[in-house]
Amino acid sequence: MEVWAPRARRMRLRRLAADGTATDTELTAAADGWWRGDGILADGERYGFLIDDDEHLRPDPRSRRQPDGVHEASAAFDPAAFAWTDSDWTGRQLAGGLIYELHLGTFTPEGTLDAAVARLDHLVELGVTHVELLPVNAVNGRWNWGYDGVLWFAVHEEYGGPAAYQRFVDAAHARGLAVVQDVVYNHLGPSGNYLPLFGPYLREGDSTTWGDSVDLDEPAVRAYIIDNALMWLRDFHVDGLRLDAVHALHDTRPVHLLRELSERVDALSAQQNRPLTLIAESDLNDPTLILPREAGGYGLTAQWSDDWHHAVHVALTGETTGYYEDFASPEAVAKVTDRGFFHDGTFSTFRDRPHGAPIPPEVPSWRLVTFAQDHDQVGNRAAGDRLSATLSPDRLAVAAVLTLTAPGTPMLFMGEEWGASTPWQFFTSHPEPELGRAVAEGRTAEFARMGWDPAAVPDPQDPDTFARSHLDWAEVERPEHTRLLRLYRDLARLRRERPELTEPDTTHARVEVRATDGRPEHRVYRIDRGALSVLVNLSPARAVFAVADEAVELVSTGAHTRADGLLTLPPDSAAVVGPPLH
């Protein structure tokens, strides 16, 4: 047994028997702040550490399981005890893939990993290749988005704990689905964070949006992060990691943590003979993240494209407050289609400064993950409203066409595929009343800059906020939702069948934009992807497009007409046309 605790003068391991009897073992100080002692913990055995002469038990910073919550004893967990059945699994490349983002606590009524397994066939039928789970590490309280985690090595007990997580990944692989785990390395949650008692995990006074930043200059902290990443990929057979808010990783060392992480993950990928994916969320619009290490980049597989979301959101909704303001530009959709970033050194009105850098043209388009909805862009709205709350069924169908014909790697947010009517709101269950109040007040103040009504902000601590955010699977069988679900399935199949839609070179894409009355939500688009054309009419009048005589309608969402080389789309409709596939 060992633990890194350079701030301690004395360390004891406390083992708890089933009858509650405690046995303490003195640990010996070793080099570089580590403490070590003899003894092997049995699977499931409860234990923790006593720091200095404090008799309060603290959980293991590398705990694999917290059966009684983040404030209580840890439990030993042997990851090798699970009988995996995925020995033939060779993984999935991200290129050509379709990601599905879900939150385990609200994906099913039960909110568990085992319950989610029962819905995996739905994802297979949809055409999904990668299932992305919001953070599952241990947090205080029963439910949470997951970004308040304090013990990164433990799976939240309400989801079923680490054994259930292994069952989920094994079941996903049996169905041909890769698993991507969202991980948070830029901050720690506000409740149950005992790591600073052990050592300098945080830089006090160096703040991120969510509190003190993680001290990446400390070698043991960097090792803590990298070991955690490798644990998911090795012990839990996960296929990739989504790295939360990497712009908040304050790293001053010569080799950035992200580059070091990509090197280690690539080495593990070679050892395991399967692709392992690293996807960054970043607010920087900096292509360094996805450039090869040989070209001075960090070598990550992909990064999220908020710019694509913002451009399409404005085109669909006409909303131009806050950070949406710049994306009212007529060239917004064209630019994110052709060049990936809208802000690539241009002036950002929201930030009041130039922002971003251009993506080199040789970077393949699939390295950007593109989406019309995700947990942030839905859940961080005042009322947690999805596009389905404001858009007509016809416009939701157009959103599907834009999302699944985009040059990037498309991602769907759970329920998007059938136009789920349930909101997805920000929810917490902090046991500390004062923390709950502070979070609620902070959320209300946060929305002021976006111009949203504070009265529309639900109380994150109210259990009804969590309950409202669950998917209603009965909707899948209702006619008004079945049509949209069928469209998503058809589009996913078309994306697999037509190489033009996964062409990585965006120089083959051409975008024509017609402004009608000056409103960004009333524009007409023609997006040519090689020989395929994506035709979109968001105007209130019919729109006419020239099409080749040999072109066939591959997908359409409205009652269009066609004659004399012209295709006419009614308002709020889209079509994909192109030569037949031989």
C-alpha positions in Angstrom: 0.0 0.0 0.0 1.3 3.5 -0.9 0.0 7.0 -1.0 1.5 10.3 -2.1 1.2 12.8 0.8 4.1 15.2 1.0 2.2 17.5 3.4 1.9 14.8 6.0 4.2 14.4 9.0 2.6 11.0 9.8 0.5 8.6 7.8 -1.6 5.6 8.9 -3.6 3.1 6.9 -6.9 2.2 8.7 -8.5 -1.1 7.7 -12.1 -1.6 8.6 -13.5 -5.1 9.2 -17.0 -6.1 8.4 -18.0 -5.8 12.1 -16.6 -2.3 12.2 -13.3 -3.1 13.9 -10.5 -0.8 12.9 -6.9 -1.8 12.5 -4.2 0.9 12.0 -0.9 0.4 10.3 1.9 3.1 10.4 3.2 3.9 7.0 6.9 4.7 6.3 8.0 7.9 4.6 9.8 7.3 1.3 11.3 9.5 -1.3 9.4 12.3 -3.1 6.5 12.5 -0.6 5.4 8.9 -0.9 4.4 6.8 2.1 4.5 3.0 2.0 3.5 0.0 4.1 3.0 -3.7 3.9 -0.3 -5.4 3.5 -2.6 -6.5 0.7 -6.2 -5.4 0.8 -8.9 -7.9 0.0 -11.4 -7.1 -2.8 -14.2 -5.1 -1.2 -12.3 -4.4 2.0 -13.0 -0.9 3.5 -10.0 1.3 4.3 -8.7 4.9 4.4 -5.9 7.1 5.7 -5.3 9.0 8.8 -3.2 12.2 8.2 -0.9 13.3 11.0 -2.7 12.8 14.3 -6.2 13.5 12.9 -8.5 10.6 13.6 -10.9 11.5 10.7 -10.6 8.9 8.0 -9.8 10.2 4.6 -10.5 8.2 1.4 -7.7 7.0 -0.8 -6.8 9.6 -3.5 -6.7 6.7 -5.9 -9.7 5.0 -4.6 -11.4 2.7 -7.1 -14.7 2.5 -5.2 -16.6 4.7 -2.7 -19.6 2.6 -1.6 -20.7 5.0 1.1 -19.9 8.3 -0.7 -16.9 10.5 -1.1 -16.6 11.5 2.5 -16.4 7.9 3.8 -14.0 4.9 3.6 -12.7 3.6 0.3 -13.2 0.0 -0.8 -10.6 -2.1 -2.6 -11.5 -3.2 -6.1 -9.7 -5.7 -8.3 -10.2 -4.8 -11.9 -8.7 -8.1 -13.1 -11.5 -10.1 -11.5 -13.9 -9.3 -14.3 -14.4 -12.0 -17.0 -14.2 -9.9 -20.2 -15.7 -11.3 -23.4 -14.3 -8.7 -25.8 -11.0 -10.5 -26.7 -11.9 -10.1 -30.4 -12.6 -6.4 -30.1 -10.3 -4.4 -32.4 -11.7 -1.0 -31.7 -13.1 1.7 -33.9 -11.4 4.6 -35.7 -13.0 8.0 -35.1 -12.8 8.8 -38.8 -16.2 8.0 -40.3 -17.8 7.6 -36.9 -20.9 8.9 -35.2 -20.8 9.8 -31.5 -23.7 9.7 -29.1 -23.3 11.7 -25.9 -25.3 10.6 -22.9 -25.6 11.2 -19.1 -26.1 7.9 -17.3 -28.3 9.4 -14.5 -30.9 10.7 -16.9 -30.5 8.4 -20.0 -32.9 5.8 -18.4 -35.4 5.9 -15.6 -33.1 3.8 -13.4 -30.1 6.0 -14.1 -27.6 3.1 -13.9 -25.0 1.5 -16.1 -26.9 -1.8 -16.3 -30.1 0.0 -17.4 -28.1 1.8 -20.1 -27.0 -1.6 -21.5 -30.6 -2.3 -22.4 -30.7 0.7 -24.6 -27.5 0.0 -26.6 -29.4 -1.8 -29.4 -31.3 1.5 -30.0 -27.9 3.1 -30.6 -26.8 0.4 -33.0 -30.0 0.7 -35.0 -29.4 4.5 -35.1 -26.0 4.0 -36.7 -23.9 5.2 -33.7 -20.3 4.0 -33.6 -19.0 5.7 -30.4 -20.9 6.1 -27.1 -19.6 9.0 -25.0 -20.5 9.0 -21.3 -20.5 12.2 -19.3 -18.2 12.0 -16.3 -18.8 9.0 -14.0 -16.2 9.6 -11.3 -17.3 9.8 -7.7 -19.1 13.0 -6.7 -20.9 14.1 -3.5 -24.6 13.7 -3.5 -26.8 11.2 -5.4 -27.0 13.0 -8.8 -24.8 15.5 -10.6 -23.7 16.3 -14.2 -20.4 14.7 -13.2 -18.1 17.7 -13.4 -17.9 18.1 -9.6 -15.9 14.9 -9.3 -13.4 14.6 -6.4 -12.1 11.0 -6.7 -11.2 10.5 -10.3 -10.4 6.8 -10.1 -13.7 5.8 -8.6 -17.0 5.2 -10.5 -20.0 6.9 -8.9 -21.8 4.3 -6.8 -25.3 5.4 -7.9 -24.4 4.3 -11.4 -23.4 0.8 -10.2 -19.8 1.3 -9.3 -16.7 0.0 -11.2 -18.0 -3.6 -11.8 -21.1 -2.2 -13.5 -18.9 0.0 -15.6 -16.9 -3.0 -16.8 -20.2 -4.8 -17.7 -21.3 -1.7 -19.7 -18.1 -1.5 -21.8 -18.1 -5.3 -22.4 -21.7 -5.1 -23.6 -21.0 -2.1 -25.8 -18.1 -3.9 -27.5 -20.3 -7.0 -28.0 -22.5 -4.7 -30.1 -19.7 -3.1 -32.1 -19.8 0.2 -30.1 -16.7 2.0 -28.9 -16.9 3.8 -25.5 -15.5 7.3 -25.0 -15.3 8.5 -21.3 -15.5 12.2 -20.5 -12.8 13.0 -17.9 -12.2 16.2 -16.0 -8.6 17.1 -15.2 -8.8 20.9 -15.0 -10.4 21.2 -11.5 -11.9 19.4 -8.6 -15.4 19.5 -7.2 -16.3 21.7 -4.2 -17.4 18.9 -1.8 -15.4 15.9 -0.7 -12.1 17.1 -2.1 -9.5 16.0 0.5 -6.6 15.9 -2.0 -5.0 19.1 -0.7 -4.7 17.5 2.7 -2.4 15.0 1.1 -0.3 17.2 -1.2 -0.2 20.2 -3.5 -2.7 19.0 -6.1 -4.0 22.6 -6.6 -2.4 26.0 -7.2 -4.0 28.2 -4.6 -4.9 31.6 -6.1 -4.5 30.4 -9.7 -8.2 30.1 -10.5 -10.2 28.7 -13.3 -13.9 29.2 -13.8 -14.5 26.4 -11.3 -11.9 27.1 -8.6 -8.2 26.7 -8.1 -6.4 25.1 -11.0 -4.7 21.8 -10.9 -0.9 22.1 -10.3 0.5 20.6 -13.5 4.0 21.7 -12.6 4.1 19.0 -9.8 5.4 15.7 -11.3 3.3 13.5 -9.0 0.1 15.4 -10.0 0.9 14.9 -13.7 1.4 11.2 -13.0 -1.9 11.1 -11.1 -3.7 12.4 -14.2 -1.8 10.2 -16.7 -2.3 7.1 -14.6 -6.0 7.9 -14.4 -6.3 8.2 -18.2 -4.4 5.0 -18.7 -6.6 3.2 -16.1 -9.8 3.9 -18.1 -8.2 2.7 -21.3 -6.4 -0.3 -19.9 -8.4 -1.6 -16.9 -11.9 -0.7 -18.2 -11.2 -1.3 -21.9 -12.4 2.2 -22.8 -11.7 3.2 -26.4 -11.2 7.0 -25.9 -11.4 9.9 -23.6 -13.1 13.3 -24.0 -10.9 15.8 -22.1 -13.0 18.5 -20.5 -12.1 22.2 -20.9 -8.4 21.8 -21.7 -8.0 25.5 -22.0 -8.2 25.5 -18.2 -5.1 23.2 -17.9 -2.5 25.8 -16.8 0.8 24.1 -17.8 4.2 26.0 -17.8 6.4 23.0 -18.3 8.3 22.6 -21.6 6.3 19.6 -22.7 2.6 20.2 -22.3 0.6 17.6 -20.3 -1.6 17.0 -23.4 1.3 16.1 -25.5 2.7 13.9 -22.8 -0.7 12.2 -22.5 -1.0 11.6 -26.2 2.4 10.0 -26.3 1.5 7.6 -23.5 -1.9 6.8 -25.0 -0.4 6.1 -28.5 2.1 3.8 -26.9 -0.7 1.9 -25.1 -2.7 1.8 -28.4 0.3 0.1 -30.0 0.5 -2.4 -27.2 -3.2 -3.3 -27.2 -3.4 -3.2 -31.1 -6.6 -1.1 -31.1 -7.2 2.6 -31.8 -7.4 4.8 -28.7 -8.9 8.2 -29.1 -8.3 11.5 -27.3 -10.9 14.3 -28.0 -10.4 17.7 -26.5 -12.9 20.3 -25.5 -11.3 23.7 -25.9 -12.3 27.3 -26.0 -9.1 28.4 -27.7 -9.7 27.6 -31.4 -6.1 26.5 -31.4 -5.2 23.8 -34.0 -2.1 22.9 -32.0 -4.2 20.4 -30.1 -4.9 18.3 -33.2 -1.7 18.9 -35.2 0.8 15.9 -35.2 3.5 16.0 -32.7 6.0 16.0 -35.5 4.5 19.3 -36.6 4.8 20.9 -33.2 1.3 19.9 -32.1 0.0 17.8 -29.2 -1.1 14.9 -31.3 -4.7 14.6 -30.0 -7.2 12.8 -32.2 -9.9 15.5 -32.4 -11.5 18.5 -30.7 -15.0 19.8 -30.3 -16.1 22.6 -32.6 -18.3 25.0 -30.7 -18.1 27.4 -33.7 -19.9 24.9 -35.9 -22.6 24.6 -33.3 -23.0 28.3 -32.9 -23.2 28.9 -36.7 -25.9 26.3 -37.1 -27.8 27.3 -34.0 -28.1 30.8 -35.2 -29.1 29.6 -38.7 -31.9 27.4 -37.2 -33.1 29.7 -34.4 -32.1 33.3 -35.2 -30.8 33.7 -31.7 -28.0 36.3 -31.7 -27.5 37.2 -28.0 -24.2 36.7 -26.1 -21.7 34.6 -27.9 -24.1 33.9 -30.8 -23.8 37.5 -32.0 -20.9 37.1 -34.4 -22.5 34.0 -35.9 -25.3 36.0 -37.5 -22.8 36.7 -40.2 -24.0 35.4 -43.6 -20.7 33.6 -44.0 -20.8 31.8 -40.7 -22.1 28.4 -41.9 -20.0 28.6 -45.1 -16.8 29.3 -43.1 -17.3 26.6 -40.5 -18.0 24.1 -43.3 -15.0 25.1 -45.3 -12.4 26.0 -42.7 -13.6 24.5 -39.4 -13.2 27.6 -37.1 -15.2 30.7 -37.6 -12.9 32.7 -35.3 -9.5 31.9 -36.7 -7.8 35.1 -35.8 -10.9 37.3 -36.4 -12.4 39.7 -33.9 -14.8 38.1 -31.4 -17.4 40.6 -30.2 -18.3 38.4 -27.1 -14.6 38.3 -26.0 -13.8 41.8 -27.2 -10.6 40.7 -28.9 -9.2 38.7 -31.8 -9.6 35.0 -31.2 -8.3 31.7 -32.6 -6.0 30.6 -35.4 -6.5 29.0 -38.8 -6.6 25.3 -39.1 -4.0 24.2 -41.7 -5.8 22.9 -44.8 -4.1 19.5 -44.6 -5.8 18.7 -41.3 -8.6 16.2 -42.1 -12.1 17.5 -41.3 -13.1 14.6 -39.2 -10.7 15.9 -36.4 -13.4 18.4 -35.5 -16.4 17.0 -33.6 -19.5 18.8 -34.8 -23.0 19.0 -33.2 -26.2 20.9 -33.2 -26.8 20.0 -29.5 -24.7 18.8 -26.6 -24.9 18.7 -22.8 -23.3 22.2 -22.5 -25.3 24.0 -25.2 -28.6 22.6 -23.9 -27.9 22.3 -20.1 -26.2 25.7 -19.8 -29.2 27.5 -21.2 -31.4 29.1 -18.6 -34.2 26.6 -18.8 -32.2 23.7 -20.2 -34.3 23.8 -23.3 -33.5 21.6 -26.3 -34.0 22.8 -29.9 -37.3 20.8 -29.8 -38.7 23.4 -27.4 -38.6 26.2 -30.0 -38.3 24.7 -33.4 -41.0 23.1 -35.5 -40.7 19.4 -36.5 -39.8 20.6 -40.0 -36.8 22.6 -38.6 -35.7 19.8 -36.4 -35.5 17.7 -39.5 -33.3 20.3 -41.2 -31.1 20.3 -38.1 -30.7 16.5 -38.6 -29.6 17.0 -42.2 -27.1 19.7 -41.4 -25.6 17.7 -38.5 -25.2 14.4 -40.3 -23.9 15.8 -43.6 -21.3 18.1 -42.0 -17.6 17.6 -42.8 -16.7 16.9 -39.2 -17.3 13.9 -37.0 -21.0 14.3 -36.0 -22.2 14.0 -32.4 -25.7 13.6 -31.1 -27.0 14.4 -27.6 -29.2 11.8 -26.1 -32.8 12.0 -27.3 -31.9 14.4 -30.1 -32.6 11.7 -32.6 -36.3 11.6 -31.9 -36.7 15.3 -30.9 -37.1 14.6 -27.2 -39.4 17.0 -25.5 -37.9 16.7 -22.1 -35.5 19.5 -21.1 -32.0 18.7 -19.8 -31.3 21.1 -17.0 -28.4 21.8 -14.6 -28.9 19.7 -11.5 -27.0 19.0 -8.3 -27.7 17.3 -5.0 -25.1 18.8 -2.7 -25.9 17.8 0.9 -24.5 21.1 2.2 -27.3 23.7 2.0 -24.9 26.6 1.8 -23.2 25.1 -1.2 -26.5 24.4 -2.9 -27.5 28.0 -2.5 -24.2 29.3 -3.8 -24.5 27.2 -6.9 -28.0 28.3 -7.6 -27.1 32.0 -7.2 -24.0 31.6 -9.4 -26.1 30.1 -12.2 -28.5 32.9 -12.2 -25.8 35.5 -12.3 -24.0 33.6 -15.1 -27.0 33.9 -17.4 -27.2 37.7 -17.2 -24.7 38.2 -20.0 -26.6 36.0 -22.4 -29.8 38.1 -21.8 -31.8 35.2 -20.4 -34.6 35.7 -17.8 -33.2 34.8 -14.4 -36.8 33.8 -13.4 -36.5 30.9 -15.9 -33.5 29.3 -14.2 -34.6 26.2 -12.3 -33.2 25.5 -8.8 -30.3 23.0 -9.4 -30.9 21.5 -5.9 -34.6 20.9 -6.5 -35.1 17.1 -7.1 -37.7 18.0 -9.7 -35.0 19.6 -11.8 -33.3 16.2 -12.0 -36.5 14.3 -12.6 -37.6 16.6 -15.5 -34.3 16.0 -17.2 -34.8 12.2 -17.7 -35.5 11.0 -21.2 -39.1 9.8 -21.8 -38.5 6.6 -23.9 -42.2 6.3 -24.5 -41.8 9.2 -27.0 -39.9 6.9 -29.4 -43.1 5.1 -30.3 -45.2 8.2 -30.9 -45.7 9.2 -34.6 -44.6 12.8 -34.2 -41.2 11.5 -33.0 -40.9 8.3 -35.2 -40.6 10.4 -38.3 -37.5 12.2 -37.0 -35.9 9.1 -35.7 -36.4 7.4 -39.1 -34.7 10.4 -40.7 -31.7 10.2 -38.4 -31.3 6.5 -39.2 -31.5 7.2 -42.9 -29.0 10.0 -42.7 -26.6 7.8 -40.7 -26.9 5.1 -43.3 -26.3 7.6 -46.1 -23.2 8.9 -44.3 -21.8 5.3 -44.2 -22.7 4.6 -47.8 -21.6 7.8 -49.5 -17.9 8.6 -49.4 -18.5 12.2 -50.2 -19.9 12.7 -46.7 -16.8 11.4 -45.0 -14.3 13.1 -47.4 -11.6 14.6 -45.1 -10.5 17.3 -47.5 -12.8 20.3 -47.2 -11.6 21.8 -50.4 -14.1 19.5 -52.0 -16.9 21.4 -50.2 -18.6 24.5 -51.6 -21.2 26.6 -49.9 -23.6 29.0 -51.5 -25.7 31.2 -49.2 -28.7 33.2 -50.2 -29.9 35.9 -47.8 -33.6 36.6 -48.1 -34.9 39.2 -45.7 -31.8 39.8 -43.6 -32.8 37.5 -40.8 -30.2 34.8 -40.2 -32.9 32.1 -39.6 -34.3 32.8 -43.1 -31.4 31.9 -45.3 -31.1 29.3 -48.1 -28.0 27.1 -48.3 -26.5 24.9 -51.0 -23.6 22.8 -49.6 -21.8 20.8 -52.2 -19.8 17.8 -50.8 -18.1 16.6 -54.0 -20.9 15.3 -56.3 -23.5 15.4 -53.5 -25.5 18.5 -52.8 -27.2 19.4 -49.5 -30.0 21.8 -50.2 -31.5 23.7 -47.3 -34.4 26.2 -47.4 -34.9 28.0 -44.1 -36.7 30.9 -45.7 -40.5 31.5 -45.5 -40.8 31.1 -49.3 -40.1 28.3 -51.7 -36.5 28.0 -52.9 -35.3 26.7 -56.3 -32.0 24.8 -56.9 -30.5 23.6 -60.1 -29.7 19.9 -60.1 -28.2 17.6 -62.6 -30.6 15.4 -64.6 -28.9 12.2 -63.4 -29.0 13.3 -59.7 -31.4 11.3 -57.5 -33.0 12.4 -54.2 -31.1 10.5 -51.5 -32.9 12.1 -48.5 -35.6 14.7 -48.4 -37.6 16.2 -45.5 -40.4 18.1 -47.4 -42.8 17.7 -50.3 -40.4 19.1 -53.0 -41.0 19.3 -56.7 -38.7 18.7 -59.6 -38.9 19.7 -63.2 -36.6 20.9 -66.0 -33.4 20.5 -64.0 -34.8 22.5 -61.1 -35.7 21.2 -57.6 -38.0 23.3 -55.5 -38.1 23.0 -51.7 -40.9 24.3 -49.5 -40.0 26.4 -46.5 -38.2 24.7 -43.6 -37.1 21.7 -45.6 -33.9 20.1 -46.9 -32.8 17.5 -49.4 -29.6 15.6 -50.3 -29.2 14.9 -54.0 -26.4 13.3 -56.0 -25.5 10.6 -58.5 -26.7 7.1 -57.8 -24.2 4.9 -56.0 -23.1 2.1 -58.3 
